[in-house]
Structure formats: C-alpha cells, structure tokens
C-alpha cells in the first residue's frame, strides 16, 4: 500500500542554502546566520544581498542595493489605475497586492537582453514595488492620495513614510526592519513552495510571486496575526467590564475557548515543537519599542495573557507542545509600529518577497520541474455508456443542480 504524506509533511523536495528551520530545537538560520543575531542588527538590504548572493555585502555593495531598490520603487500608471479601481470597490489589501503585483512588467527586462542579470533585476523590481503597492493601496482605500517614495530612505523607512506621509522615527524603523528580517524566509512553507513550483515550470518571476501572495493570503499561513492581538484586546475589555484581574479573565476566556473547540491564535506551530525563535526576536524588539515610547501597558498585558495561555494549554492539552509562535509578537510589534490589522499580512508579504525571489532564483538554477505523484483512490471498474442511454441522474449529483460544471 502506498504511504501518503498528507500535506507533504516530512517530504524533502529540494536543497536550499537560504534558511534552515530546526523545529525540535527552536533554531532558525537565515543565510547561515542565526535569526536572533541577524534580525536585530542588519538592514533589510543587507539580508536581501545575503539571500541573493550567499554572503553579506560590503559597504559599496550595500549602497548599490539601496540605490537599485530606490530606482525601482515607482509604480507604473497602469498599476496605480488598477489600485484606484480596486479601492473604489473595497477589495481586500492582499487581493490588491496580488493584482497590483501582476501588473508589473518585469519580463521586459529579460526581453531587452539582460542575460544572466535579468532575473536579479526582476527580483529587485518586485521587492522594491511590493511596499509601494501596499502603501499606495492603503492610502487609496482611506480616501487619500499615494505618497511617492523618497530615494534617500531605506526600504523599511520608505514603507512607513509612504503609509503615513511623515518621516518615521529611527526606533520605529529599526523595529520594522527587525520584523522584515525575522520573517524574510522560513524554509519550504506553503507560499515559498508555491513560488518554487511555478518557477520550476520556467515561468516568470512575477507569476511565481503572484502565486506566493495567493498562498500567503490563506488564514492557515499568513492571516493570523490580527486575531492574536484581538484576543488580548478582548480579554482586556472583558476584565475591565467585569472588574476582574487580567489573569483571571484570561484564564476563563482561554478555558472557554478550548472547551468549545476554538483556536488560540498565536500559539502552536506546524514545525516548531518548542518556542518559535522568531517570537523571541520580535518579543525583544517589542520590548525596546514600547519601553522607548514610554508606554508599556499593552505590552505588559500581552505578556500577562501569554503566560496564562501557556500555563492553561500545558494543563488542558498535555503533550501537545503548544508554544508561542511568531504571530503573537508580530501582532504586538506591528501594532506598536502603528500599523492597522488590515496591514499585518500585506506587511508579512513585503518581507517575504525577499525570500520568495531568492527561492525563485535558486529554483531556476536547479532547473528541475516539480512534479510529485498522487495515489489514485477512485473507482476502477466503471464502463462508458452513450449519453442517450443514460436515463437517470448520475449518483452524487443533486437533483436541483444536476451535474453542471462537474
């Protein structure tokens, strides 16, 4: 009997130098550097260079990457027109990013004879334009005009500037940069695998990243940071309303949610069996950000809720090893930066474009079509009869709808 790896769990499909995820020990390497060392110190442009070139850049190379991204950030008129139309119809931000990214004609770089450099130019264009699309669409859906990027600002600072129209504080830029570095790549996750499958057909990089955005949009992959923060706000409000301590309210809320079969967002991970190392990095970044702002109320409450969740989960689900994951501190940090929940998953995509493009480049170099097999479990003894001889509806088709579209 064929053994089926549901969800491809445990299947090693390729080799990569980009990131190493050790779920048992809670370790993550980005380009060979531990995430807790790289993320809080490096600029995002440094991490991009590391992923694209397999080494950290020199000062001149770093300046070159910054300049290349700055030159590629402006959106085509056609992209802006599409974003305006989408905003008028209330399209979601991730859908707008997917549609906007699809309009970027990066394949004309290759058509112009760029040779071996063309794929990297495509990567620069996509990474550069992703935050411009997200920021422009956020402003359009709020009824304001997009803000043009400033060439002297780095990637993270430009994103914040294009969202608000105000030059961001250095500590806020550092917090966002730490986030972007932390989640830039994470092994063969669903969106990265999607990008590599598309790239393996020798399709273009835009198609690969559009597919990756579609995968990231799903709530089982990139859509949970908002609910993780909503839980903290809901528990805070209930505690104030009932005159109970935060810990008492949190325990009651968590026990009720587990008893009803609900999910506690921000805890547990498909890969990590211990605390997610990215949660440690983002938790430390959140500490610096909130303490620097002189208001740690939300941060303290979030940590209090986290402590109660972990204690209760260990009691009611012994052996499940449900630890804090990246989503919990993503929500807290991005909220502290000043982003609305609608921007949480698009900002995740802004970061992950770095990893996606690096994986597409790696897959193109491998040049091997990804074509897994499937175990057939359907009928084997059916025979064909002409349509005129079939007088009754096929088994399984509803009488009201027939079999139209099957």
VOLOLUM-478567 format. One record per residue: x, y, z of N, C-alpha, C in turn. Coordinates in steps of 0.05 Angstrom, whole numbers, padded with zeros to 5 digits, always signed. Layout:
# residues N
XYZXYZXYZ ...
***
This chain:
# residues 406
+00017-00024+00000+00000+00000+00000+00018+00025+00000 +00010+00044-00017+00026+00069-00019+00022+00086+00006 +00044+00095+00017+00044+00114+00040+00040+00142+00030 +00020+00156+00039+00014+00183+00030+00024+00203+00051 +00040+00222+00043+00049+00243+00062+00030+00266+00059 +00009+00266+00075-00011+00287+00074+00001+00314+00079 -00005+00333+00062+00007+00360+00065+00037+00360+00059 +00047+00337+00047+00076+00334+00041+00093+00336+00066 +00082+00331+00089+00097+00333+00114+00120+00313+00115 +00144+00323+00121+00167+00306+00122+00180+00300+00095 +00168+00309+00073+00180+00304+00047+00201+00325+00041 +00225+00317+00034+00246+00335+00027+00247+00337-00004 +00238+00361-00014+00234+00364-00043+00259+00376-00057 +00276+00390-00042+00299+00403-00055+00320+00409-00034 +00342+00420-00042+00363+00430-00024+00364+00461-00026 +00368+00474-00004+00369+00503-00004+00391+00513+00015 +00403+00536+00008+00422+00549+00026+00410+00573+00040 +00384+00578+00035+00372+00604+00043+00364+00605+00072 +00351+00584+00083+00345+00584+00111+00343+00555+00121 +00348+00552+00147+00347+00525+00159+00329+00527+00184 +00308+00512+00184+00289+00512+00206+00291+00486+00222 +00299+00488+00247+00301+00465+00265+00278+00467+00286 +00256+00453+00280+00233+00455+00297+00236+00442+00324 +00253+00422+00326+00256+00409+00352+00272+00425+00371 +00292+00439+00362+00310+00455+00379+00302+00484+00380 +00285+00493+00361+00276+00521+00361+00298+00539+00350 +00312+00530+00329+00333+00546+00316+00325+00554+00288 +00333+00577+00280+00328+00587+00252+00353+00601+00242 +00364+00592+00220+00386+00605+00206+00375+00619+00181 +00383+00644+00177+00378+00658+00152+00404+00662+00138 +00408+00649+00115+00433+00651+00101+00457+00643+00118 +00453+00624+00137+00474+00615+00154+00478+00630+00180 +00463+00652+00184+00466+00668+00208+00442+00663+00226 +00446+00659+00252+00423+00656+00270+00405+00680+00269 +00378+00675+00268+00360+00697+00265+00362+00717+00288 +00367+00708+00312+00369+00726+00335+00394+00744+00333 +00414+00737+00317+00437+00754+00312+00433+00772+00289 +00421+00762+00268+00418+00777+00243+00396+00798+00245 +00372+00790+00253+00348+00807+00251+00350+00833+00266 +00360+00834+00291+00360+00860+00305+00382+00879+00296 +00402+00869+00280+00424+00886+00274+00426+00894+00244 +00419+00876+00226+00423+00881+00198+00401+00899+00186 +00409+00913+00165+00389+00927+00149+00376+00907+00130 +00352+00913+00122+00338+00894+00104+00353+00890+00078 +00365+00911+00068+00381+00909+00044+00404+00890+00047 +00416+00889+00070+00438+00870+00075+00427+00841+00074 +00404+00837+00085+00392+00810+00085+00385+00802+00056 +00375+00820+00041+00369+00814+00013+00394+00806-00002 +00415+00821+00002+00441+00814-00012+00450+00786-00003 +00448+00781+00023+00456+00755+00034+00440+00732+00020 +00414+00735+00017+00398+00715+00005+00404+00712-00025 +00408+00735-00038+00412+00734-00067+00440+00725-00075 +00460+00731-00058+00488+00727-00066+00503+00708-00047 +00491+00698-00026+00503+00679-00008+00526+00691+00008 +00525+00716+00013+00545+00729+00031+00535+00757+00038 +00545+00767+00060+00538+00794+00068+00552+00814+00050 +00540+00837+00045+00552+00856+00026+00574+00874+00039 +00591+00884+00022+00609+00905+00030+00593+00931+00032 +00606+00952+00042+00592+00978+00044+00584+00988+00016 +00601+00984-00004+00594+00993-00031+00572+00976-00043 +00572+00951-00037+00550+00933-00048+00524+00939-00034 +00525+00946-00008+00501+00953+00006+00489+00979-00006 +00506+00998-00011+00497+01023-00023+00485+01018-00051 +00497+00999-00065+00487+00992-00092+00459+00980-00091 +00454+00962-00072+00428+00950-00069+00407+00972-00062 +00414+00989-00043+00396+01011-00035+00389+01028-00059 +00409+01034-00076+00404+01051-00099+00387+01037-00120 +00392+01011-00124+00376+00996-00143+00347+00994-00134 +00342+00990-00108+00314+00989-00098+00301+01016-00101 +00316+01037-00094+00304+01064-00096+00296+01071-00125 +00312+01062-00144+00307+01068-00172+00283+01052-00183 +00275+01031-00169+00254+01013-00179+00228+01015-00164 +00225+01034-00145+00201+01034-00127+00177+01046-00140 +00180+01064-00159+00156+01078-00170+00139+01058-00186 +00113+01061-00183+00094+01043-00196+00086+01054-00224 +00082+01035-00243+00071+01044-00269+00043+01056-00266 +00036+01073-00285+00010+01086-00284-00012+01065-00285 -00008+01043-00299-00028+01022-00301-00033+01009-00274 -00012+01006-00259-00015+00993-00232-00031+01012-00214 -00025+01038-00214-00040+01057-00198-00069+01058-00206 -00074+01056-00232-00102+01057-00242-00117+01033-00231 -00105+01010-00232-00118+00985-00221-00123+00988-00191 -00103+00998-00177-00107+01001-00148-00130+01021-00141 -00132+01042-00157-00154+01061-00153-00181+01047-00157 -00183+01031-00178-00208+01016-00183-00214+00996-00161 -00193+00983-00152-00197+00963-00130-00206+00977-00105 -00194+01000-00098-00202+01015-00074-00231+01024-00076 -00240+01032-00099-00268+01041-00103-00287+01018-00098 -00278+00994-00102-00296+00970-00098-00291+00956-00071 -00273+00967-00055-00269+00956-00028-00255+00929-00028 -00238+00925-00047-00223+00900-00048-00204+00897-00024 -00199+00873-00014-00181+00869+00008-00153+00875+00001 -00136+00882+00021-00109+00890+00016-00092+00869+00003 -00095+00844+00011-00079+00822-00001-00088+00817-00030 -00113+00820-00036-00122+00818-00063-00111+00840-00080 -00110+00864-00069-00099+00887-00083-00069+00883-00088 -00055+00872-00069-00026+00867-00073-00023+00846-00095 -00039+00825-00095-00037+00804-00116-00042+00816-00143 -00063+00832-00146-00070+00844-00171-00049+00864-00180 -00040+00881-00161-00021+00901-00168+00006+00889-00176 +00014+00868-00162+00039+00855-00169+00038+00843-00197 +00014+00833-00204+00011+00820-00231+00014+00840-00254 +00011+00866-00248+00013+00886-00269+00042+00894-00274 +00061+00886-00258+00088+00895-00261+00102+00880-00284 +00109+00894-00304+00120+00881-00328+00150+00878-00325 +00158+00860-00307+00187+00856-00303+00198+00839-00325 +00182+00824-00340+00193+00807-00361+00205+00823-00383 +00198+00849-00386+00211+00865-00407+00240+00869-00402 +00249+00865-00377+00278+00866-00371+00292+00844-00386 +00281+00819-00384+00293+00797-00397+00291+00800-00427 +00268+00810-00437+00265+00814-00466+00284+00833-00477 +00295+00852-00461+00314+00871-00470+00342+00861-00471 +00346+00835-00466+00372+00823-00469+00390+00826-00445 +00377+00826-00421+00392+00829-00396+00410+00806-00390 +00406+00783-00402+00423+00760-00398+00420+00750-00369 +00442+00741-00358+00442+00728-00331+00433+00748-00310 +00437+00774-00314+00429+00794-00294+00399+00799-00293 +00385+00792-00314+00356+00799-00316+00340+00788-00293 +00342+00762-00285+00326+00752-00262+00331+00767-00237 +00356+00776-00231+00361+00791-00207+00348+00819-00209 +00348+00831-00233+00334+00856-00237+00304+00853-00232 +00294+00830-00241+00265+00824-00236+00260+00823-00205 +00278+00810-00191+00276+00807-00162+00276+00835-00149 +00295+00852-00157+00297+00879-00146+00271+00894-00151 +00260+00892-00175+00235+00907-00181+00212+00897-00164 +00209+00871-00160+00187+00861-00145+00190+00868-00115 +00214+00865-00104+00218+00872-00076+00214+00902-00072 +00223+00918-00091+00220+00947-00088+00192+00956-00089 +00176+00944-00107+00148+00953-00112+00128+00943-00092 +00134+00920-00079+00114+00909-00061+00105+00929-00039 +00123+00942-00025+00114+00961-00005+00101+00986-00017 +00109+00993-00041+00096+01016-00054+00067+01009-00061 +00062+00985-00070+00035+00976-00076+00018+00976-00050 +00029+00964-00029+00014+00962-00004+00007+00989+00007 +00027+01007+00008+00023+01033+00019+00004+01050+00002 +00008+01049-00024-00010+01065-00042-00039+01055-00039 -00042+01029-00038-00070+01019-00035-00082+01026-00008 -00066+01025+00013-00077+01032+00039-00086+01061+00040 -00071+01079+00028-00080+01107+00027-00104+01110+00009 -00105+01097-00013-00128+01099-00031-00154+01089-00018 -00152+01067-00004-00176+01057+00008-00186+01075+00032 -00167+01092+00042-00175+01111+00063-00183+01138+00051 -00182+01140+00025-00191+01165+00012-00170+01186+00009 -00144+01178+00012-00122+01197+00008-00104+01189-00015 -00088+01207-00025-00071+01201-00048-00046+01187-00039 -00035+01169-00057-00010+01156-00051+00013+01176-00047 +00032+01169-00031+00056+01185-00026+00079+01173-00041 +00093+01189-00056+00116+01179-00072+00139+01172-00054 +00154+01151-00060+00177+01143-00044+00199+01164-00045 +00216+01164-00025+00239+01183-00024+00265+01167-00029 +00281+01175-00048+00304+01159-00055+00325+01157-00033 +00326+01176-00015+00346+01175+00006+00339+01156+00029 +00314+01147+00030+00306+01129+00052+00310+01100+00045 +00316+01084+00065+00319+01055+00061+00292+01042+00058 +00292+01016+00054+00268+01001+00048+00247+01003+00070 +00254+00997+00094+00235+00998+00116+00225+01027+00121 +00243+01046+00121+00235+01074+00126+00217+01084+00104 +00222+01076+00079+00205+01084+00057+00177+01073+00060 +00175+01049+00068+00148+01037+00072+00132+01053+00092 +00144+01059+00115+00130+01074+00135+00123+01102+00125 +00142+01115+00111+00137+01141+00100+00114+01141+00080 +00114+01121+00062+00093+01120+00041+00066+01114+00054 +00065+01101+00076+00039+01096+00090+00028+01122+00103 +00046+01137+00116+00036+01160+00132+00042+01187+00120 +00061+01189+00103+00070+01216+00092+00087+01231+00112 +00095+01218+00134+00111+01230+00155+00137+01214+00158 +00160+01228+00160+00185+01214+00164+00184+01199+00191 +00189+01173+00190+00187+01157+00215+00210+01160+00234 +00206+01155+00259+00227+01156+00279+00246+01132+00275 +00271+01136+00282+00291+01115+00278+00284+01090+00293 +00273+01092+00318+00267+01068+00333+00245+01052+00320 +00226+01066+00307+00204+01052+00294+00214+01039+00269 +00232+01052+00254+00245+01040+00231+00260+01015+00239 +00275+01016+00260+00290+00993+00270+00272+00970+00277 +00249+00976+00290+00230+00955+00297+00219+00941+00272 +00212+00957+00252+00201+00945+00227+00222+00929+00213 +00247+00940+00212+00268+00926+00199+00274+00899+00212 +00273+00899+00238+00276+00874+00253+00255+00854+00245 +00230+00863+00243+00208+00846+00234+00213+00835+00206 +00220+00853+00187+00224+00844+00160+00246+00823+00158 +00268+00827+00173+00290+00808+00173+00282+00781+00185 +00265+00783+00206+00258+00758+00220+00241+00740+00203 +00223+00751+00187+00204+00734+00172+00210+00733+00142 +00234+00742+00134+00240+00744+00105+00240+00716+00092 +00248+00695+00106+00248+00668+00095+00245+00648+00118 +00232+00626+00111+00227+00606+00132+00223+00578+00120 +00244+00568+00107+00242+00541+00097+00222+00538+00075 +00212+00513+00071+00194+00507+00050+00165+00510+00059 +00158+00534+00067+00130+00539+00075+00112+00539+00050 +00086+00542+00054+00066+00539+00033+00071+00559+00010 +00075+00585+00017+00078+00605-00004+00104+00602-00019 +00126+00595-00004+00151+00591-00017+00151+00567-00036 +00138+00546-00027+00135+00522-00044+00119+00529-00069 +00098+00545-00065+00082+00553-00089+00100+00568-00109 +00116+00587-00099+00133+00602-00116+00153+00584-00131 +00164+00564-00117+00183+00546-00129+00170+00528-00150 +00146+00518-00144+00132+00502-00164+00128+00517-00190 +00118+00542-00187+00114+00558-00211+00140+00563-00226 +00161+00570-00211+00187+00575-00223+00198+00550-00236 +00192+00527-00226+00202+00502-00237+00192+00496-00265 +00170+00509-00273+00160+00506-00300+00174+00524-00320 +00193+00540-00311+00207+00561-00326+00188+00585-00332 +00168+00588-00314+00152+00612-00316+00167+00636-00306 +00155+00660-00308+00169+00684-00299+00166+00689-00269 +00183+00707-00259+00184+00713-00231+00158+00727-00221 +00146+00743-00238+00121+00756-00230+00100+00734-00224 +00097+00715-00242+00077+00694-00238+00083+00678-00212 +00109+00673-00207+00116+00658-00183+00108+00673-00158 +00113+00700-00157+00107+00715-00133+00077+00721-00131 +00063+00724-00153+00034+00726-00151+00021+00701-00139 +00031+00678-00147+00022+00653-00135+00028+00652-00105 +00052+00661-00098+00060+00661-00070+00043+00679-00053 +00036+00702-00064+00018+00720-00049-00009+00707-00045 -00019+00693-00065-00045+00679-00062-00044+00658-00040 -00021+00644-00038-00018+00624-00017-00016+00637+00011 -00001+00660+00012+00002+00673+00038-00024+00685+00048 -00042+00691+00030-00068+00703+00038-00084+00684+00056 -00081+00658+00053-00097+00639+00068-00092+00641+00097 -00113+00640+00113-00111+00643+00142-00094+00622+00156 -00090+00599+00144-00073+00579+00157-00043+00585+00152 -00037+00605+00136-00009+00611+00130-00003+00639+00140 -00013+00660+00128-00005+00687+00135-00026+00704+00148 -00050+00693+00154-00072+00711+00162-00079+00712+00191 -00062+00703+00209-00070+00701+00237-00059+00722+00256 -00041+00740+00249-00031+00759+00268-00052+00777+00280 -00071+00786+00264-00092+00804+00273-00108+00791+00296 -00119+00767+00292-00134+00754+00313-00118+00749+00338 -00092+00746+00336-00076+00742+00361-00077+00767+00378 -00076+00790+00366-00078+00815+00381-00107+00820+00390 -00126+00813+00373-00154+00816+00381-00160+00802+00407 -00148+00778+00410-00152+00763+00435-00144+00779+00459 -00121+00792+00458-00111+00808+00480-00131+00831+00486 -00139+00845+00465-00158+00867+00469-00184+00858+00480 -00194+00835+00471-00219+00824+00481-00218+00817+00510 -00196+00805+00518-00192+00797+00546-00189+00822+00564 -00174+00842+00554-00172+00867+00569-00199+00880+00574 -00215+00882+00552-00241+00895+00554-00259+00880+00573 -00259+00853+00572-00276+00837+00589-00268+00840+00618 -00242+00841+00623-00232+00844+00651-00241+00871+00662 -00239+00892+00646-00248+00919+00656-00278+00919+00660 -00293+00907+00643-00322+00907+00645-00332+00892+00669 -00319+00870+00676-00328+00853+00698-00313+00859+00724 -00293+00877+00723-00279+00884+00747-00261+00862+00757 -00251+00846+00738-00233+00823+00746-00205+00829+00737 -00186+00815+00749-00158+00818+00740-00154+00807+00712 -00134+00817+00699-00128+00807+00672-00123+00777+00672 -00108+00767+00692-00101+00739+00693-00126+00722+00697 -00144+00731+00714-00169+00715+00719-00186+00714+00694 -00189+00737+00681-00205+00738+00656-00192+00722+00634 -00166+00724+00632-00152+00709+00611-00156+00679+00615 -00153+00669+00639-00157+00641+00644-00185+00631+00637 -00205+00647+00645-00233+00640+00639-00237+00640+00609 -00226+00660+00595-00230+00662+00566-00217+00639+00551 -00193+00632+00560-00178+00610+00546-00191+00583+00551 -00199+00578+00576-00212+00553+00582-00238+00550+00566 -00253+00571+00564-00279+00570+00550-00274+00566+00520 -00254+00579+00509-00247+00576+00481-00239+00547+00474 -00221+00536+00491-00212+00509+00486-00235+00489+00489 -00252+00493+00509-00275+00475+00514-00294+00475+00491 -00297+00498+00477-00316+00500+00455-00303+00491+00428 -00278+00483+00429-00265+00474+00405-00252+00497+00389 -00251+00521+00401-00239+00544+00387-00208+00542+00387 -00196+00559+00370-00167+00560+00368-00156+00584+00382 -00134+00581+00396-00120+00603+00409-00099+00612+00389 -00104+00635+00376-00086+00645+00356-00060+00655+00368 -00037+00650+00354-00012+00658+00364+00003+00637+00380 -00008+00613+00381+00005+00591+00396+00003+00565+00380 +00025+00550+00381+00027+00526+00366+00038+00531+00338 +00052+00512+00327+00064+00515+00301+00067+00487+00288 +00064+00486+00262+00066+00461+00247+00095+00449+00249 +00115+00467+00251+00142+00458+00251+00154+00458+00279 +00151+00481+00293+00165+00485+00319+00150+00469+00341 +00166+00453+00355+00155+00438+00378+00164+00451+00404 +00179+00473+00402+00187+00489+00425+00180+00518+00417 +00187+00537+00434+00180+00565+00428+00193+00574+00402 +00177+00586+00385+00186+00596+00359+00208+00617+00363 +00232+00612+00352+00254+00632+00356+00248+00659+00346 +00230+00661+00326+00222+00687+00316+00206+00703+00337 +00191+00688+00354+00176+00701+00375+00195+00714+00395 +00218+00701+00400+00238+00713+00418+00249+00739+00407 +00256+00739+00381+00267+00762+00368+00247+00785+00368 +00222+00779+00360+00202+00800+00359+00193+00809+00387 +00193+00791+00406+00187+00799+00433+00207+00819+00444 +00233+00814+00439+00254+00832+00447+00251+00859+00433 +00244+00858+00407+00240+00883+00392+00217+00899+00403 +00195+00884+00410+00172+00898+00422+00179+00911+00449 +00195+00897+00464+00204+00909+00490+00218+00935+00485 +00237+00936+00467+00252+00960+00461+00233+00982+00451 +00215+00975+00434+00197+00995+00421+00178+01007+00442 +00165+00990+00458+00145+01001+00477+00159+01016+00500 +00182+01006+00509+00196+01020+00530+00207+01046+00520 +00216+01047+00495+00226+01071+00483+00204+01092+00481 +00179+01083+00476+00157+01101+00473+00146+01110+00500 +00156+01097+00522+00147+01105+00549+00119+01096+00556 +00108+01076+00542+00082+01065+00548+00082+01035+00544 +00084+01020+00566+00086+00991+00564+00060+00977+00572 +00039+00992+00574+00014+00980+00584+00004+00956+00567 +00002+00960+00541-00007+00938+00523+00014+00916+00523 +00039+00922+00522+00060+00902+00522+00058+00885+00547 +00056+00898+00570+00054+00883+00595+00030+00865+00596 +00007+00875+00586-00017+00859+00586-00014+00835+00567 -00002+00839+00544+00002+00818+00525+00020+00796+00537 +00041+00804+00551+00058+00784+00564+00043+00769+00586 +00026+00784+00600+00010+00770+00620-00009+00750+00608 -00022+00757+00586-00040+00738+00572-00024+00714+00562 -00001+00719+00551+00016+00697+00541+00023+00678+00563 +00030+00687+00587+00037+00670+00609+00014+00652+00616 -00011+00663+00617-00034+00648+00625-00041+00627+00603 -00039+00636+00578-00045+00617+00556-00027+00593+00557 -00001+00597+00561+00018+00575+00561+00012+00557+00585 +00006+00568+00608+00000+00552+00632-00025+00535+00627 -00046+00547+00617-00071+00532+00614-00068+00511+00592 -00055+00518+00570-00051+00498+00548-00035+00474+00558 -00015+00478+00574+00000+00456+00584-00017+00438+00602 -00036+00450+00615-00054+00434+00633-00075+00419+00617 -00089+00433+00599-00112+00421+00585-00104+00405+00560 -00080+00410+00550-00071+00395+00526-00042+00385+00531 -00039+00368+00551-00012+00358+00558-00001+00342+00535 +00025+00347+00530+00039+00332+00509+00036+00345+00481 +00020+00366+00478+00016+00378+00452+00039+00398+00445 +00053+00407+00464+00076+00425+00459+00067+00450+00444 +00047+00463+00453+00036+00487+00441+00050+00512+00453 +00069+00522+00439+00085+00545+00449+00078+00570+00433 +00088+00593+00443+00083+00618+00429+00096+00618+00402 +00081+00626+00381+00093+00627+00354+00096+00656+00345 +00106+00660+00321+00113+00686+00311+00090+00705+00309 +00066+00694+00306+00042+00712+00301+00036+00729+00326 +00040+00718+00350+00033+00732+00374+00049+00759+00376 +00075+00757+00373+00091+00781+00375+00092+00798+00349 +00085+00785+00327+00081+00801+00302+00059+00821+00307 +00037+00812+00317+00014+00830+00321+00021+00852+00341 +00034+00846+00362+00041+00866+00382+00061+00886+00371 +00082+00876+00357+00102+00894+00346+00091+00912+00324 +00076+00901+00306+00065+00917+00284+00045+00937+00294 +00030+00930+00315+00012+00949+00327+00028+00972+00340 +00050+00965+00354+00066+00986+00366+00079+01004+00345 +00085+00993+00322+00096+01009+00300+00075+01029+00289 +00050+01022+00292+00028+01040+00283+00012+01029+00260 +00015+01003+00254+00001+00992+00231-00026+00981+00240 -00046+00984+00223-00073+00972+00229-00072+00942+00222 -00090+00926+00234-00090+00897+00228-00093+00890+00199 -00107+00907+00184-00110+00903+00155-00083+00902+00141 -00063+00914+00152-00037+00915+00140-00018+00893+00150 -00026+00877+00169-00008+00857+00181+00001+00837+00160 -00017+00824+00147-00010+00803+00127+00004+00815+00102 -00006+00838+00092+00010+00851+00070+00038+00858+00078 +00042+00866+00103+00070+00872+00112+00086+00847+00113 +00074+00825+00121+00087+00799+00120+00096+00793+00091 +00079+00799+00072+00086+00794+00044+00108+00812+00035 +00109+00837+00044+00130+00856+00038+00157+00844+00046 +00158+00832+00070+00182+00819+00079+00189+00794+00063 +00169+00778+00059+00174+00751+00047+00181+00753+00017 +00176+00776+00004+00185+00778-00024+00215+00773-00026 +00230+00781-00006+00259+00776-00006+00265+00746-00008 +00252+00731+00009+00256+00702+00009+00245+00689-00017 +00221+00697-00025+00209+00686-00049+00227+00689-00073 +00237+00714-00077+00254+00719-00101+00279+00702-00100 +00291+00699-00076+00315+00683-00073+00309+00654-00080 +00286+00644-00071+00279+00616-00078+00274+00613-00108 +00261+00633-00120+00257+00631-00149+00284+00630-00164 +00303+00646-00156+00329+00646-00168+00343+00619-00163 +00340+00608-00139+00351+00582-00133+00338+00559-00149 +00312+00561-00152+00297+00540-00167+00304+00542-00197 +00307+00566-00207+00315+00569-00235+00342+00557-00240 +00361+00560-00222+00387+00548-00225+00386+00518-00224 +00367+00507-00208+00364+00478-00206+00351+00467-00232 +00333+00483-00243+00320+00477-00269+00309+00448-00270 +00293+00442-00250+00280+00415-00249+00251+00419-00243 +00234+00409-00261+00205+00411-00257+00196+00396-00232 +00181+00410-00215+00170+00397-00191+00144+00383-00200 +00144+00357-00198+00122+00341-00208+00118+00316-00190 +00105+00321-00166+00100+00298-00148+00079+00279-00159 +00077+00256-00148+00057+00236-00156+00033+00237-00137 +00011+00225-00144-00012+00223-00127-00022+00194-00127 -00032+00184-00105-00042+00157-00103-00072+00158-00111 -00078+00143-00132-00106+00142-00142-00123+00126-00123 -00146+00137-00114-00164+00123-00096-00193+00121-00107 -00196+00128-00133-00223+00127-00145-00231+00100-00155 -00254+00099-00168-00264+00074-00180-00247+00063-00202 -00247+00037-00206-00230+00025-00227-00247+00007-00246 -00272+00003-00240-00288-00017-00256-00310-00004-00271 -00310+00022-00275-00331+00035-00289-00329+00030-00319 -00352+00031-00333-00353+00029-00362-00367+00053-00373 -00362+00060-00398-00374+00083-00411-00399+00074-00426 -00421+00089-00423-00445+00086-00439-00452+00112-00452 -00464+00111-00476-00470+00136-00490-00490+00152-00475 -00488+00179-00478-00505+00198-00463-00535+00192-00467 -00542+00184-00492-00570+00179-00498-00581+00155-00483 -00564+00138-00473-00573+00114-00459-00575+00118-00429 -00565+00142-00420-00566+00147-00391-00591+00162-00384 -00610+00148-00371-00637+00160-00366-00640+00172-00339 -00622+00166-00321-00625+00177-00294-00600+00193-00287 -00603+00211-00267-00580+00228-00259-00558+00211-00247 -00534+00219-00252-00511+00205-00240-00512+00206-00210 -00503+00184-00198-00502+00183-00169-00483+00205-00159 -00493+00220-00138-00477+00241-00127-00484+00269-00137 -00500+00271-00158-00508+00297-00168-00535+00305-00156 -00537+00329-00146-00561+00339-00134-00583+00344-00156 -00607+00337-00150-00629+00339-00169-00634+00369-00177 -00629+00387-00158-00634+00415-00163-00613+00427-00181 -00589+00417-00180-00567+00429-00195-00556+00412-00217 -00564+00386-00218-00554+00368-00238-00524+00365-00234 -00510+00360-00256-00482+00357-00255-00467+00379-00270 -00481+00401-00274-00469+00423-00288-00443+00433-00276 -00423+00436-00292-00398+00446-00282-00379+00425-00270 -00388+00399-00268-00372+00379-00257-00348+00373-00275 
***
